[in-house]
């Protein structure tokens, strides 16, 4: 009797650590796109599940990008042009490979760095092996495991968004610092040339006065 209780407790703890290790079924990528470039990504989505695609231009150019999402039949289910960020949630009416394409073809000179996240929600997985086989109320440990699962998913989403914002802010700050440095160097050179020009003009002025006085 005691051994059976210990075995059930161990199974629940194993399920807890499994939930801690695998929180969400998602794909996250940060990649670089050159000018006049188009990149497509594919993700298998089961029928009846829901998918969420989030994207953001971290830095580069005017911080805009074209996005197209297609279902396995090749039909557009989402299209957005020249936006910095966005998100789209869809229900998979058919299972298969869904296509997400990012296009930077309209950009002539600048390359860009993008972040996107493809999250697939297939429904809540059972917390234990025997859950769902018979009708039983959730124990306090199982309820805590479910709450931890949802909390970790929320924390992971917040961390991702904050990392993307921090990367974008850092890029903007570094770009601004570089422009300020170049502007300061240009102003210094300009002031130096003005000072040299003033000295040359004053020397010519006094040298002309001396020549006229000698004559």
C-alpha positions as CSV (number, residue, x, y, z in Angstrom):
1,X,0.0,0.0,0.0
2,X,2.8,2.4,1.0
3,X,4.8,1.4,-2.1
4,X,1.8,2.1,-4.4
5,X,1.4,5.6,-2.9
6,X,5.1,6.3,-3.3
7,X,5.0,5.1,-6.9
8,X,2.0,7.5,-7.7
9,X,3.8,10.4,-6.0
10,X,7.0,9.7,-8.0
11,X,4.9,9.6,-11.2
12,X,3.3,13.0,-10.4
13,X,6.7,14.5,-9.7
14,X,8.1,13.2,-13.0
15,X,5.1,14.7,-14.7
16,X,5.8,18.0,-12.9
17,X,9.5,18.1,-14.1
18,X,8.3,17.2,-17.6
19,X,6.0,20.2,-17.6
20,X,8.9,22.3,-16.4
21,X,11.2,21.1,-19.2
22,X,8.6,21.4,-22.0
23,X,6.3,24.3,-21.5
24,X,5.1,25.2,-24.9
25,X,5.2,23.8,-28.4
26,X,6.7,26.8,-30.2
27,X,9.4,27.9,-32.7
28,X,11.4,31.1,-32.1
29,X,13.8,32.5,-34.7
30,X,15.9,35.6,-35.1
31,X,17.4,36.0,-38.5
32,X,18.8,38.6,-40.9
33,X,17.4,39.5,-44.3
34,X,19.2,41.2,-47.1
35,X,17.7,43.8,-49.5
36,X,15.4,42.3,-52.2
37,X,15.3,39.1,-50.1
38,X,12.4,36.7,-49.3
39,X,12.5,33.9,-46.7
40,X,9.8,31.3,-46.0
41,X,9.4,29.0,-43.0
42,X,7.2,25.9,-42.6
43,X,5.5,24.5,-39.6
44,X,3.4,21.4,-39.3
45,X,0.1,22.2,-37.6
46,X,-2.4,19.4,-36.7
47,X,-6.0,19.8,-37.7
48,X,-8.2,21.3,-35.1
49,X,-5.4,23.0,-33.3
50,X,-4.7,26.8,-33.2
51,X,-1.6,28.6,-34.3
52,X,-0.2,32.0,-33.4
53,X,2.4,33.8,-35.4
54,X,4.1,36.9,-33.9
55,X,6.8,38.9,-35.6
56,X,8.8,42.1,-35.2
57,X,11.5,43.9,-37.1
58,X,14.3,44.4,-34.5
59,X,16.4,46.9,-36.5
60,X,17.2,47.9,-40.1
61,X,15.8,50.5,-42.5
62,X,12.4,51.9,-41.6
63,X,11.6,48.8,-39.4
64,X,9.0,47.4,-41.9
65,X,8.5,44.1,-43.5
66,X,5.9,42.2,-45.6
67,X,4.3,39.0,-44.2
68,X,2.2,36.3,-45.8
69,X,0.8,33.2,-44.1
70,X,-0.5,30.3,-46.3
71,X,-2.4,27.1,-45.4
72,X,-1.4,23.7,-46.8
73,X,-3.6,24.3,-49.8
74,X,-1.6,27.4,-50.7
75,X,-4.3,29.9,-49.9
76,X,-3.5,33.2,-48.1
77,X,-4.9,33.3,-44.6
78,X,-3.0,36.4,-43.5
79,X,-1.2,39.2,-45.4
80,X,0.3,42.3,-44.0
81,X,2.5,44.8,-45.8
82,X,5.3,47.1,-44.5
83,X,4.6,46.8,-40.8
84,X,7.1,46.8,-37.9
85,X,5.3,44.1,-35.9
86,X,2.2,42.1,-35.8
87,X,0.4,38.9,-34.7
88,X,-2.1,36.6,-36.2
89,X,-4.1,33.7,-34.6
90,X,-5.7,31.1,-36.8
91,X,-7.6,27.8,-36.5
92,X,-6.1,24.9,-38.5
93,X,-9.1,23.7,-40.5
94,X,-6.8,21.3,-42.3
95,X,-3.6,19.6,-41.1
96,X,-0.3,20.0,-42.8
97,X,2.6,22.4,-43.4
98,X,1.7,26.1,-43.0
99,X,3.9,28.6,-44.7
100,X,5.1,31.9,-43.3
101,X,7.0,34.2,-45.7
102,X,8.8,37.4,-44.9
103,X,9.7,39.7,-47.8
104,X,12.2,42.6,-48.0
105,X,12.0,43.0,-51.7
106,X,10.9,46.7,-51.5
107,X,14.1,47.6,-49.6
108,X,16.8,48.9,-51.9
109,X,19.8,49.4,-49.7
110,X,19.1,48.2,-46.1
111,X,19.1,44.7,-44.6
112,X,17.0,43.9,-41.6
113,X,17.0,41.6,-38.5
114,X,13.6,40.0,-37.7
115,X,12.2,38.0,-34.8
116,X,9.2,35.7,-35.2
117,X,7.5,33.1,-33.0
118,X,5.2,30.3,-34.2
119,X,3.2,28.8,-31.4
120,X,1.0,25.8,-31.8
121,X,-1.7,25.1,-29.2
122,X,-2.9,21.5,-29.4
123,X,-4.9,21.6,-26.2
124,X,-3.9,20.9,-22.7
125,X,-1.9,17.7,-22.3
126,X,-2.7,15.4,-19.4
127,X,-0.8,16.1,-16.3
128,X,-0.4,12.5,-15.4
129,X,-0.4,9.2,-17.2
130,X,-3.7,8.0,-15.7
131,X,-5.5,11.3,-16.1
132,X,-8.4,11.1,-18.5
133,X,-8.8,7.3,-18.1
134,X,-11.3,7.7,-15.3
135,X,-13.2,10.6,-13.8
136,X,-11.4,11.8,-10.7
137,X,-11.0,15.2,-9.1
138,X,-7.6,16.9,-9.5
139,X,-5.4,16.7,-6.4
140,X,-3.7,19.8,-4.9
141,X,-0.4,18.8,-6.5
142,X,-2.0,18.4,-10.0
143,X,-3.7,21.7,-9.7
144,X,-0.4,23.3,-8.7
145,X,1.2,21.7,-11.7
146,X,-1.4,23.2,-14.0
147,X,-0.9,26.6,-12.5
148,X,2.9,26.3,-12.8
149,X,2.4,25.3,-16.5
150,X,0.4,28.4,-17.3
151,X,2.6,30.7,-15.3
152,X,5.7,29.4,-17.0
153,X,4.1,29.9,-20.4
154,X,3.2,33.5,-19.5
155,X,6.7,34.2,-18.2
156,X,8.3,32.8,-21.3
157,X,6.2,35.0,-23.5
158,X,7.0,38.1,-21.4
159,X,10.7,37.3,-21.5
160,X,10.7,36.9,-25.3
161,X,8.9,40.2,-25.8
162,X,11.2,42.1,-23.5
163,X,14.3,40.6,-25.2
164,X,13.0,41.8,-28.6
165,X,12.3,45.2,-27.2
166,X,15.7,45.4,-25.5
167,X,17.4,44.4,-28.8
168,X,15.5,47.0,-30.7
169,X,16.2,49.7,-28.2
170,X,19.9,48.8,-28.1
171,X,20.1,49.0,-31.9
172,X,18.5,52.4,-31.9
173,X,20.8,53.7,-29.2
174,X,23.9,52.4,-30.9
175,X,22.8,53.9,-34.2
176,X,22.0,57.2,-32.5
177,X,25.4,57.2,-30.8
178,X,27.2,56.5,-34.1
179,X,25.4,59.4,-35.8
180,X,26.2,61.8,-32.9
181,X,29.9,60.8,-33.1
182,X,30.0,61.4,-36.9
183,X,28.2,64.7,-36.4
184,X,30.6,65.8,-33.7
185,X,33.6,64.9,-35.8
186,X,32.1,66.9,-38.8
187,X,31.5,69.9,-36.5
188,X,35.0,69.7,-35.1
189,X,36.5,69.6,-38.6
190,X,34.3,72.5,-39.7
191,X,35.2,74.7,-36.7
192,X,38.9,73.9,-37.3
193,X,38.6,75.0,-41.0
194,X,36.8,78.2,-40.0
195,X,39.5,79.0,-37.4
196,X,42.3,78.4,-40.0
197,X,40.4,80.5,-42.5
198,X,40.0,83.4,-40.1
199,X,43.8,83.3,-39.2
200,X,44.7,83.4,-42.9
201,X,42.3,86.3,-43.6
202,X,43.6,88.3,-40.7
203,X,47.3,87.7,-41.7
204,X,46.5,88.9,-45.2
205,X,44.7,91.9,-43.9
206,X,47.6,93.1,-41.8
207,X,50.2,92.2,-44.5
208,X,48.3,94.4,-47.0
209,X,48.2,97.3,-44.4
210,X,52.0,97.1,-44.0
211,X,52.6,97.1,-47.7
212,X,50.4,100.2,-48.1
213,X,52.2,102.0,-45.2
214,X,55.6,101.2,-46.7
215,X,54.6,102.6,-50.0
